Amino acid sequence: MREKVAEALEKVRPFLQRDGGDVELVDVDESGVVKVKLKGACGG
């Protein structure tokens, strides 16, 4: 499950980076809850 989430984040990461942000995968627990950390700030 963690690998699938990481792959999905890699697909959206370029769009976040274009606006000055990023995303970090923090955790995926056994019940399927995904925790991410958003970084940076959007440009607009």
mmCIF entry with sequence, helices, sheets and N, C-alpha, C, O atoms, coordinates in Angstrom:
data_MODEL
# 
_entry.id   MODEL 
# 
_entity.id                         1 
_entity.type                       polymer 
_entity.pdbx_number_of_molecules   1 
# 
_entity_poly.entity_id                      1 
_entity_poly.type                           'polypeptide(L)' 
_entity_poly.nstd_linkage                   no 
_entity_poly.nstd_monomer                   no 
_entity_poly.pdbx_seq_one_letter_code       MREKVAEALEKVRPFLQRDGGDVELVDVDESGVVKVKLKGACGG 
_entity_poly.pdbx_seq_one_letter_code_can   MREKVAEALEKVRPFLQRDGGDVELVDVDESGVVKVKLKGACGG 
_entity_poly.pdbx_strand_id                 A 
# 
loop_
_entity_poly_seq.entity_id 
_entity_poly_seq.num 
_entity_poly_seq.mon_id 
_entity_poly_seq.hetero 
1 1  MET n 
1 2  ARG n 
1 3  GLU n 
1 4  LYS n 
1 5  VAL n 
1 6  ALA n 
1 7  GLU n 
1 8  ALA n 
1 9  LEU n 
1 10 GLU n 
1 11 LYS n 
1 12 VAL n 
1 13 ARG n 
1 14 PRO n 
1 15 PHE n 
1 16 LEU n 
1 17 GLN n 
1 18 ARG n 
1 19 ASP n 
1 20 GLY n 
1 21 GLY n 
1 22 ASP n 
1 23 VAL n 
1 24 GLU n 
1 25 LEU n 
1 26 VAL n 
1 27 ASP n 
1 28 VAL n 
1 29 ASP n 
1 30 GLU n 
1 31 SER n 
1 32 GLY n 
1 33 VAL n 
1 34 VAL n 
1 35 LYS n 
1 36 VAL n 
1 37 LYS n 
1 38 LEU n 
1 39 LYS n 
1 40 GLY n 
1 41 ALA n 
1 42 CYS n 
1 43 GLY n 
1 44 GLY n 
# 
_struct_asym.id          A 
_struct_asym.entity_id   1 
# 
_struct_conf.conf_type_id            HELX_P 
_struct_conf.id                      HELX_P1 
_struct_conf.pdbx_PDB_helix_id       AA1 
_struct_conf.beg_label_comp_id       ARG 
_struct_conf.beg_label_asym_id       A 
_struct_conf.beg_label_seq_id        2 
_struct_conf.pdbx_beg_PDB_ins_code   ? 
_struct_conf.end_label_comp_id       ARG 
_struct_conf.end_label_asym_id       A 
_struct_conf.end_label_seq_id        18 
_struct_conf.pdbx_end_PDB_ins_code   ? 
_struct_conf.beg_auth_comp_id        ARG 
_struct_conf.beg_auth_asym_id        A 
_struct_conf.beg_auth_seq_id         2 
_struct_conf.end_auth_comp_id        ARG 
_struct_conf.end_auth_asym_id        A 
_struct_conf.end_auth_seq_id         18 
_struct_conf.pdbx_PDB_helix_class    1 
_struct_conf.details                 ? 
_struct_conf.pdbx_PDB_helix_length   17 
# 
_struct_conf_type.id          HELX_P 
_struct_conf_type.criteria    ? 
_struct_conf_type.reference   ? 
# 
_struct_sheet.id               AA1 
_struct_sheet.type             ? 
_struct_sheet.number_strands   2 
_struct_sheet.details          ? 
# 
_struct_sheet_order.sheet_id     AA1 
_struct_sheet_order.range_id_1   1 
_struct_sheet_order.range_id_2   2 
_struct_sheet_order.offset       ? 
_struct_sheet_order.sense        anti-parallel 
# 
loop_
_struct_sheet_range.sheet_id 
_struct_sheet_range.id 
_struct_sheet_range.beg_label_comp_id 
_struct_sheet_range.beg_label_asym_id 
_struct_sheet_range.beg_label_seq_id 
_struct_sheet_range.pdbx_beg_PDB_ins_code 
_struct_sheet_range.end_label_comp_id 
_struct_sheet_range.end_label_asym_id 
_struct_sheet_range.end_label_seq_id 
_struct_sheet_range.pdbx_end_PDB_ins_code 
_struct_sheet_range.beg_auth_comp_id 
_struct_sheet_range.beg_auth_asym_id 
_struct_sheet_range.beg_auth_seq_id 
_struct_sheet_range.end_auth_comp_id 
_struct_sheet_range.end_auth_asym_id 
_struct_sheet_range.end_auth_seq_id 
AA1 1 GLY A 21 ? VAL A 28 ? GLY A 21 VAL A 28 
AA1 2 VAL A 34 ? GLY A 40 ? VAL A 34 GLY A 40 
# 
loop_
_atom_site.group_PDB 
_atom_site.id 
_atom_site.type_symbol 
_atom_site.label_atom_id 
_atom_site.label_alt_id 
_atom_site.label_comp_id 
_atom_site.label_asym_id 
_atom_site.label_entity_id 
_atom_site.label_seq_id 
_atom_site.pdbx_PDB_ins_code 
_atom_site.Cartn_x 
_atom_site.Cartn_y 
_atom_site.Cartn_z 
_atom_site.occupancy 
_atom_site.B_iso_or_equiv 
_atom_site.pdbx_formal_charge 
_atom_site.auth_seq_id 
_atom_site.auth_comp_id 
_atom_site.auth_asym_id 
_atom_site.auth_atom_id 
_atom_site.pdbx_PDB_model_num 
ATOM 1   N N  . MET A 1 1  ? 0.814  -1.189 0.000   1.00 0.00 ? 1  MET A N  1 
ATOM 2   C CA . MET A 1 1  ? 0.000  0.000  0.000   1.00 0.00 ? 1  MET A CA 1 
ATOM 3   C C  . MET A 1 1  ? 0.863  1.261  0.000   1.00 0.00 ? 1  MET A C  1 
ATOM 4   O O  . MET A 1 1  ? 0.581  2.214  -0.726  1.00 0.00 ? 1  MET A O  1 
ATOM 5   N N  . ARG A 1 2  ? 1.917  1.258  0.819   1.00 0.00 ? 2  ARG A N  1 
ATOM 6   C CA . ARG A 1 2  ? 2.792  2.434  0.907   1.00 0.00 ? 2  ARG A CA 1 
ATOM 7   C C  . ARG A 1 2  ? 3.403  2.768  -0.459  1.00 0.00 ? 2  ARG A C  1 
ATOM 8   O O  . ARG A 1 2  ? 3.547  3.938  -0.814  1.00 0.00 ? 2  ARG A O  1 
ATOM 9   N N  . GLU A 1 3  ? 3.758  1.736  -1.211  1.00 0.00 ? 3  GLU A N  1 
ATOM 10  C CA . GLU A 1 3  ? 4.376  1.959  -2.522  1.00 0.00 ? 3  GLU A CA 1 
ATOM 11  C C  . GLU A 1 3  ? 3.391  2.612  -3.486  1.00 0.00 ? 3  GLU A C  1 
ATOM 12  O O  . GLU A 1 3  ? 3.776  3.484  -4.264  1.00 0.00 ? 3  GLU A O  1 
ATOM 13  N N  . LYS A 1 4  ? 2.133  2.203  -3.444  1.00 0.00 ? 4  LYS A N  1 
ATOM 14  C CA . LYS A 1 4  ? 1.120  2.787  -4.319  1.00 0.00 ? 4  LYS A CA 1 
ATOM 15  C C  . LYS A 1 4  ? 0.876  4.252  -3.981  1.00 0.00 ? 4  LYS A C  1 
ATOM 16  O O  . LYS A 1 4  ? 0.705  5.082  -4.874  1.00 0.00 ? 4  LYS A O  1 
ATOM 17  N N  . VAL A 1 5  ? 0.862  4.562  -2.696  1.00 0.00 ? 5  VAL A N  1 
ATOM 18  C CA . VAL A 1 5  ? 0.680  5.950  -2.271  1.00 0.00 ? 5  VAL A CA 1 
ATOM 19  C C  . VAL A 1 5  ? 1.873  6.790  -2.723  1.00 0.00 ? 5  VAL A C  1 
ATOM 20  O O  . VAL A 1 5  ? 1.702  7.902  -3.223  1.00 0.00 ? 5  VAL A O  1 
ATOM 21  N N  . ALA A 1 6  ? 3.070  6.259  -2.547  1.00 0.00 ? 6  ALA A N  1 
ATOM 22  C CA . ALA A 1 6  ? 4.276  6.976  -2.964  1.00 0.00 ? 6  ALA A CA 1 
ATOM 23  C C  . ALA A 1 6  ? 4.260  7.238  -4.469  1.00 0.00 ? 6  ALA A C  1 
ATOM 24  O O  . ALA A 1 6  ? 4.653  8.317  -4.912  1.00 0.00 ? 6  ALA A O  1 
ATOM 25  N N  . GLU A 1 7  ? 3.813  6.267  -5.254  1.00 0.00 ? 7  GLU A N  1 
ATOM 26  C CA . GLU A 1 7  ? 3.713  6.452  -6.710  1.00 0.00 ? 7  GLU A CA 1 
ATOM 27  C C  . GLU A 1 7  ? 2.713  7.542  -7.054  1.00 0.00 ? 7  GLU A C  1 
ATOM 28  O O  . GLU A 1 7  ? 2.965  8.352  -7.946  1.00 0.00 ? 7  GLU A O  1 
ATOM 29  N N  . ALA A 1 8  ? 1.596  7.573  -6.368  1.00 0.00 ? 8  ALA A N  1 
ATOM 30  C CA . ALA A 1 8  ? 0.584  8.602  -6.613  1.00 0.00 ? 8  ALA A CA 1 
ATOM 31  C C  . ALA A 1 8  ? 1.120  9.984  -6.256  1.00 0.00 ? 8  ALA A C  1 
ATOM 32  O O  . ALA A 1 8  ? 0.858  10.953 -6.967  1.00 0.00 ? 8  ALA A O  1 
ATOM 33  N N  . LEU A 1 9  ? 1.860  10.079 -5.172  1.00 0.00 ? 9  LEU A N  1 
ATOM 34  C CA . LEU A 1 9  ? 2.437  11.368 -4.781  1.00 0.00 ? 9  LEU A CA 1 
ATOM 35  C C  . LEU A 1 9  ? 3.464  11.844 -5.799  1.00 0.00 ? 9  LEU A C  1 
ATOM 36  O O  . LEU A 1 9  ? 3.572  13.042 -6.059  1.00 0.00 ? 9  LEU A O  1 
ATOM 37  N N  . GLU A 1 10 ? 4.211  10.923 -6.371  1.00 0.00 ? 10 GLU A N  1 
ATOM 38  C CA . GLU A 1 10 ? 5.190  11.297 -7.396  1.00 0.00 ? 10 GLU A CA 1 
ATOM 39  C C  . GLU A 1 10 ? 4.511  11.899 -8.622  1.00 0.00 ? 10 GLU A C  1 
ATOM 40  O O  . GLU A 1 10 ? 5.099  12.729 -9.315  1.00 0.00 ? 10 GLU A O  1 
ATOM 41  N N  . LYS A 1 11 ? 3.278  11.484 -8.888  1.00 0.00 ? 11 LYS A N  1 
ATOM 42  C CA . LYS A 1 11 ? 2.542  12.027 -10.033 1.00 0.00 ? 11 LYS A CA 1 
ATOM 43  C C  . LYS A 1 11 ? 2.074  13.457 -9.785  1.00 0.00 ? 11 LYS A C  1 
ATOM 44  O O  . LYS A 1 11 ? 2.015  14.254 -10.722 1.00 0.00 ? 11 LYS A O  1 
ATOM 45  N N  . VAL A 1 12 ? 1.740  13.795 -8.541  1.00 0.00 ? 12 VAL A N  1 
ATOM 46  C CA . VAL A 1 12 ? 1.260  15.154 -8.248  1.00 0.00 ? 12 VAL A CA 1 
ATOM 47  C C  . VAL A 1 12 ? 2.376  16.093 -7.799  1.00 0.00 ? 12 VAL A C  1 
ATOM 48  O O  . VAL A 1 12 ? 2.206  17.312 -7.815  1.00 0.00 ? 12 VAL A O  1 
ATOM 49  N N  . ARG A 1 13 ? 3.508  15.536 -7.400  1.00 0.00 ? 13 ARG A N  1 
ATOM 50  C CA . ARG A 1 13 ? 4.617  16.350 -6.885  1.00 0.00 ? 13 ARG A CA 1 
ATOM 51  C C  . ARG A 1 13 ? 5.052  17.466 -7.840  1.00 0.00 ? 13 ARG A C  1 
ATOM 52  O O  . ARG A 1 13 ? 5.263  18.586 -7.374  1.00 0.00 ? 13 ARG A O  1 
ATOM 53  N N  . PRO A 1 14 ? 5.198  17.225 -9.146  1.00 0.00 ? 14 PRO A N  1 
ATOM 54  C CA . PRO A 1 14 ? 5.625  18.313 -10.038 1.00 0.00 ? 14 PRO A CA 1 
ATOM 55  C C  . PRO A 1 14 ? 4.673  19.514 -10.034 1.00 0.00 ? 14 PRO A C  1 
ATOM 56  O O  . PRO A 1 14 ? 5.118  20.655 -10.163 1.00 0.00 ? 14 PRO A O  1 
ATOM 57  N N  . PHE A 1 15 ? 3.390  19.270 -9.888  1.00 0.00 ? 15 PHE A N  1 
ATOM 58  C CA . PHE A 1 15 ? 2.418  20.357 -9.856  1.00 0.00 ? 15 PHE A CA 1 
ATOM 59  C C  . PHE A 1 15 ? 2.555  21.176 -8.574  1.00 0.00 ? 15 PHE A C  1 
ATOM 60  O O  . PHE A 1 15 ? 2.434  22.400 -8.602  1.00 0.00 ? 15 PHE A O  1 
ATOM 61  N N  . LEU A 1 16 ? 2.808  20.506 -7.460  1.00 0.00 ? 16 LEU A N  1 
ATOM 62  C CA . LEU A 1 16 ? 3.022  21.205 -6.202  1.00 0.00 ? 16 LEU A CA 1 
ATOM 63  C C  . LEU A 1 16 ? 4.319  22.003 -6.240  1.00 0.00 ? 16 LEU A C  1 
ATOM 64  O O  . LEU A 1 16 ? 4.372  23.135 -5.759  1.00 0.00 ? 16 LEU A O  1 
ATOM 65  N N  . GLN A 1 17 ? 5.359  21.414 -6.811  1.00 0.00 ? 17 GLN A N  1 
ATOM 66  C CA . GLN A 1 17 ? 6.652  22.090 -6.875  1.00 0.00 ? 17 GLN A CA 1 
ATOM 67  C C  . GLN A 1 17 ? 6.607  23.313 -7.785  1.00 0.00 ? 17 GLN A C  1 
ATOM 68  O O  . GLN A 1 17 ? 7.312  24.295 -7.550  1.00 0.00 ? 17 GLN A O  1 
ATOM 69  N N  . ARG A 1 18 ? 5.786  23.252 -8.811  1.00 0.00 ? 18 ARG A N  1 
ATOM 70  C CA . ARG A 1 18 ? 5.639  24.401 -9.696  1.00 0.00 ? 18 ARG A CA 1 
ATOM 71  C C  . ARG A 1 18 ? 5.113  25.626 -8.965  1.00 0.00 ? 18 ARG A C  1 
ATOM 72  O O  . ARG A 1 18 ? 5.399  26.760 -9.349  1.00 0.00 ? 18 ARG A O  1 
ATOM 73  N N  . ASP A 1 19 ? 4.337  25.389 -7.903  1.00 0.00 ? 19 ASP A N  1 
ATOM 74  C CA . ASP A 1 19 ? 3.786  26.488 -7.107  1.00 0.00 ? 19 ASP A CA 1 
ATOM 75  C C  . ASP A 1 19 ? 4.614  26.769 -5.852  1.00 0.00 ? 19 ASP A C  1 
ATOM 76  O O  . ASP A 1 19 ? 4.178  27.517 -4.976  1.00 0.00 ? 19 ASP A O  1 
ATOM 77  N N  . GLY A 1 20 ? 5.787  26.183 -5.764  1.00 0.00 ? 20 GLY A N  1 
ATOM 78  C CA . GLY A 1 20 ? 6.671  26.445 -4.632  1.00 0.00 ? 20 GLY A CA 1 
ATOM 79  C C  . GLY A 1 20 ? 6.437  25.551 -3.433  1.00 0.00 ? 20 GLY A C  1 
ATOM 80  O O  . GLY A 1 20 ? 6.892  25.870 -2.335  1.00 0.00 ? 20 GLY A O  1 
ATOM 81  N N  . GLY A 1 21 ? 5.744  24.451 -3.611  1.00 0.00 ? 21 GLY A N  1 
ATOM 82  C CA . GLY A 1 21 ? 5.469  23.543 -2.499  1.00 0.00 ? 21 GLY A CA 1 
ATOM 83  C C  . GLY A 1 21 ? 6.033  22.156 -2.745  1.00 0.00 ? 21 GLY A C  1 
ATOM 84  O O  . GLY A 1 21 ? 6.773  21.930 -3.703  1.00 0.00 ? 21 GLY A O  1 
ATOM 85  N N  . ASP A 1 22 ? 5.682  21.254 -1.888  1.00 0.00 ? 22 ASP A N  1 
ATOM 86  C CA . ASP A 1 22 ? 6.079  19.857 -2.026  1.00 0.00 ? 22 ASP A CA 1 
ATOM 87  C C  . ASP A 1 22 ? 5.236  19.038 -1.059  1.00 0.00 ? 22 ASP A C  1 
ATOM 88  O O  . ASP A 1 22 ? 4.489  19.593 -0.252  1.00 0.00 ? 22 ASP A O  1 
ATOM 89  N N  . VAL A 1 23 ? 5.355  17.739 -1.141  1.00 0.00 ? 23 VAL A N  1 
ATOM 90  C CA . VAL A 1 23 ? 4.617  16.841 -0.261  1.00 0.00 ? 23 VAL A CA 1 
ATOM 91  C C  . VAL A 1 23 ? 5.552  15.721 0.172   1.00 0.00 ? 23 VAL A C  1 
ATOM 92  O O  . VAL A 1 23 ? 6.359  15.227 -0.615  1.00 0.00 ? 23 VAL A O  1 
ATOM 93  N N  . GLU A 1 24 ? 5.428  15.331 1.438   1.00 0.00 ? 24 GLU A N  1 
ATOM 94  C CA . GLU A 1 24 ? 6.251  14.255 1.988   1.00 0.00 ? 24 GLU A CA 1 
ATOM 95  C C  . GLU A 1 24 ? 5.319  13.189 2.576   1.00 0.00 ? 24 GLU A C  1 
ATOM 96  O O  . GLU A 1 24 ? 4.400  13.513 3.328   1.00 0.00 ? 24 GLU A O  1 
ATOM 97  N N  . LEU A 1 25 ? 5.554  11.947 2.240   1.00 0.00 ? 25 LEU A N  1 
ATOM 98  C CA . LEU A 1 25 ? 4.796  10.846 2.801   1.00 0.00 ? 25 LEU A CA 1 
ATOM 99  C C  . LEU A 1 25 ? 5.319  10.557 4.205   1.00 0.00 ? 25 LEU A C  1 
ATOM 100 O O  . LEU A 1 25 ? 6.486  10.207 4.384   1.00 0.00 ? 25 LEU A O  1 
ATOM 101 N N  . VAL A 1 26 ? 4.450  10.706 5.188   1.00 0.00 ? 26 VAL A N  1 
ATOM 102 C CA . VAL A 1 26 ? 4.840  10.498 6.584   1.00 0.00 ? 26 VAL A CA 1 
ATOM 103 C C  . VAL A 1 26 ? 4.558  9.067  7.011   1.00 0.00 ? 26 VAL A C  1 
ATOM 104 O O  . VAL A 1 26 ? 5.428  8.403  7.573   1.00 0.00 ? 26 VAL A O  1 
ATOM 105 N N  . ASP A 1 27 ? 3.326  8.582  6.744   1.00 0.00 ? 27 ASP A N  1 
ATOM 106 C CA . ASP A 1 27 ? 2.966  7.255  7.232   1.00 0.00 ? 27 ASP A CA 1 
ATOM 107 C C  . ASP A 1 27 ? 1.754  6.728  6.486   1.00 0.00 ? 27 ASP A C  1 
ATOM 108 O O  . ASP A 1 27 ? 0.904  7.491  6.028   1.00 0.00 ? 27 ASP A O  1 
ATOM 109 N N  . VAL A 1 28 ? 1.693  5.428  6.375   1.00 0.00 ? 28 VAL A N  1 
ATOM 110 C CA . VAL A 1 28 ? 0.496  4.721  5.920   1.00 0.00 ? 28 VAL A CA 1 
ATOM 111 C C  . VAL A 1 28 ? 0.281  3.603  6.931   1.00 0.00 ? 28 VAL A C  1 
ATOM 112 O O  . VAL A 1 28 ? 1.087  2.676  7.018   1.00 0.00 ? 28 VAL A O  1 
ATOM 113 N N  . ASP A 1 29 ? -0.809 3.690  7.697   1.00 0.00 ? 29 ASP A N  1 
ATOM 114 C CA . ASP A 1 29 ? -1.007 2.664  8.724   1.00 0.00 ? 29 ASP A CA 1 
ATOM 115 C C  . ASP A 1 29 ? -1.757 1.454  8.172   1.00 0.00 ? 29 ASP A C  1 
ATOM 116 O O  . ASP A 1 29 ? -2.204 1.457  7.025   1.00 0.00 ? 29 ASP A O  1 
ATOM 117 N N  . GLU A 1 30 ? -1.883 0.442  8.988   1.00 0.00 ? 30 GLU A N  1 
ATOM 118 C CA . GLU A 1 30 ? -2.466 -0.823 8.538   1.00 0.00 ? 30 GLU A CA 1 
ATOM 119 C C  . GLU A 1 30 ? -3.940 -0.714 8.174   1.00 0.00 ? 30 GLU A C  1 
ATOM 120 O O  . GLU A 1 30 ? -4.463 -1.569 7.460   1.00 0.00 ? 30 GLU A O  1 
ATOM 121 N N  . SER A 1 31 ? -4.618 0.330  8.656   1.00 0.00 ? 31 SER A N  1 
ATOM 122 C CA . SER A 1 31 ? -6.031 0.516  8.306   1.00 0.00 ? 31 SER A CA 1 
ATOM 123 C C  . SER A 1 31 ? -6.201 1.345  7.036   1.00 0.00 ? 31 SER A C  1 
ATOM 124 O O  . SER A 1 31 ? -7.326 1.573  6.590   1.00 0.00 ? 31 SER A O  1 
ATOM 125 N N  . GLY A 1 32 ? -5.072 1.805  6.444   1.00 0.00 ? 32 GLY A N  1 
ATOM 126 C CA . GLY A 1 32 ? -5.141 2.549  5.188   1.00 0.00 ? 32 GLY A CA 1 
ATOM 127 C C  . GLY A 1 32 ? -5.142 4.059  5.335   1.00 0.00 ? 32 GLY A C  1 
ATOM 128 O O  . GLY A 1 32 ? -5.310 4.773  4.347   1.00 0.00 ? 32 GLY A O  1 
ATOM 129 N N  . VAL A 1 33 ? -4.956 4.561  6.556   1.00 0.00 ? 33 VAL A N  1 
ATOM 130 C CA . VAL A 1 33 ? -4.897 6.007  6.768   1.00 0.00 ? 33 VAL A CA 1 
ATOM 131 C C  . VAL A 1 33 ? -3.530 6.510  6.316   1.00 0.00 ? 33 VAL A C  1 
ATOM 132 O O  . VAL A 1 33 ? -2.491 6.008  6.744   1.00 0.00 ? 33 VAL A O  1 
ATOM 133 N N  . VAL A 1 34 ? -3.556 7.511  5.441   1.00 0.00 ? 34 VAL A N  1 
ATOM 134 C CA . VAL A 1 34 ? -2.331 8.078  4.882   1.00 0.00 ? 34 VAL A CA 1 
ATOM 135 C C  . VAL A 1 34 ? -2.083 9.434  5.535   1.00 0.00 ? 34 VAL A C  1 
ATOM 136 O O  . VAL A 1 34 ? -2.987 10.265 5.626   1.00 0.00 ? 34 VAL A O  1 
ATOM 137 N N  . LYS A 1 35 ? -0.853 9.646  5.986   1.00 0.00 ? 35 LYS A N  1 
ATOM 138 C CA . LYS A 1 35 ? -0.473 10.935 6.550   1.00 0.00 ? 35 LYS A CA 1 
ATOM 139 C C  . LYS A 1 35 ? 0.632  11.522 5.685   1.00 0.00 ? 35 LYS A C  1 
ATOM 140 O O  . LYS A 1 35 ? 1.636  10.870 5.398   1.00 0.00 ? 35 LYS A O  1 
ATOM 141 N N  . VAL A 1 36 ? 0.420  12.776 5.274   1.00 0.00 ? 36 VAL A N  1 
ATOM 142 C CA . VAL A 1 36 ? 1.414  13.473 4.468   1.00 0.00 ? 36 VAL A CA 1 
ATOM 143 C C  . VAL A 1 36 ? 1.735  14.805 5.122   1.00 0.00 ? 36 VAL A C  1 
ATOM 144 O O  . VAL A 1 36 ? 0.964  15.317 5.934   1.00 0.00 ? 36 VAL A O  1 
ATOM 145 N N  . LYS A 1 37 ? 2.884  15.357 4.755   1.00 0.00 ? 37 LYS A N  1 
ATOM 146 C CA . LYS A 1 37 ? 3.293  16.669 5.227   1.00 0.00 ? 37 LYS A CA 1 
ATOM 147 C C  . LYS A 1 37 ? 3.415  17.562 4.006   1.00 0.00 ? 37 LYS A C  1 
ATOM 148 O O  . LYS A 1 37 ? 4.200  17.283 3.100   1.00 0.00 ? 37 LYS A O  1 
ATOM 149 N N  . LEU A 1 38 ? 2.641  18.633 3.984   1.00 0.00 ? 38 LEU A N  1 
ATOM 150 C CA . LEU A 1 38 ? 2.734  19.604 2.886   1.00 0.00 ? 38 LEU A CA 1 
ATOM 151 C C  . LEU A 1 38 ? 3.797  20.621 3.251   1.00 0.00 ? 38 LEU A C  1 
ATOM 152 O O  . LEU A 1 38 ? 3.871  21.080 4.391   1.00 0.00 ? 38 LEU A O  1 
ATOM 153 N N  . LYS A 1 39 ? 4.625  20.972 2.266   1.00 0.00 ? 39 LYS A N  1 
ATOM 154 C CA . LYS A 1 39 ? 5.744  21.882 2.498   1.00 0.00 ? 39 LYS A CA 1 
ATOM 155 C C  . LYS A 1 39 ? 5.647  23.084 1.584   1.00 0.00 ? 39 LYS A C  1 
ATOM 156 O O  . LYS A 1 39 ? 5.029  23.028 0.521   1.00 0.00 ? 39 LYS A O  1 
ATOM 157 N N  . GLY A 1 40 ? 6.265  24.171 2.011   1.00 0.00 ? 40 GLY A N  1 
ATOM 158 C CA . GLY A 1 40 ? 6.353  25.347 1.167   1.00 0.00 ? 40 GLY A CA 1 
ATOM 159 C C  . GLY A 1 40 ? 5.090  26.163 1.171   1.00 0.00 ? 40 GLY A C  1 
ATOM 160 O O  . GLY A 1 40 ? 4.235  26.049 2.049   1.00 0.00 ? 40 GLY A O  1 
ATOM 161 N N  . ALA A 1 41 ? 5.006  27.005 0.137   1.00 0.00 ? 41 ALA A N  1 
ATOM 162 C CA . ALA A 1 41 ? 3.842  27.889 -0.008  1.00 0.00 ? 41 ALA A CA 1 
ATOM 163 C C  . ALA A 1 41 ? 3.512  28.010 -1.483  1.00 0.00 ? 41 ALA A C  1 
ATOM 164 O O  . ALA A 1 41 ? 4.402  28.014 -2.334  1.00 0.00 ? 41 ALA A O  1 
ATOM 165 N N  . CYS A 1 42 ? 2.257  28.105 -1.769  1.00 0.00 ? 42 CYS A N  1 
ATOM 166 C CA . CYS A 1 42 ? 1.831  28.287 -3.154  1.00 0.00 ? 42 CYS A CA 1 
ATOM 167 C C  . CYS A 1 42 ? 2.147  29.696 -3.615  1.00 0.00 ? 42 CYS A C  1 
ATOM 168 O O  . CYS A 1 42 ? 2.137  30.639 -2.824  1.00 0.00 ? 42 CYS A O  1 
ATOM 169 N N  . GLY A 1 43 ? 2.427  29.828 -4.902  1.00 0.00 ? 43 GLY A N  1 
ATOM 170 C CA . GLY A 1 43 ? 2.770  31.128 -5.451  1.00 0.00 ? 43 GLY A CA 1 
ATOM 171 C C  . GLY A 1 43 ? 1.575  32.011 -5.712  1.00 0.00 ? 43 GLY A C  1 
ATOM 172 O O  . GLY A 1 43 ? 1.747  33.212 -5.920  1.00 0.00 ? 43 GLY A O  1 
ATOM 173 N N  . GLY A 1 44 ? 0.375  31.474 -5.710  1.00 0.00 ? 44 GLY A N  1 
ATOM 174 C CA . GLY A 1 44 ? -0.778 32.316 -6.023  1.00 0.00 ? 44 GLY A CA 1 
ATOM 175 C C  . GLY A 1 44 ? -1.969 31.912 -5.370  1.00 0.00 ? 44 GLY A C  1 
ATOM 176 O O  . GLY A 1 44 ? -3.014 32.539 -5.549  1.00 0.00 ? 44 GLY A O  1 
# 
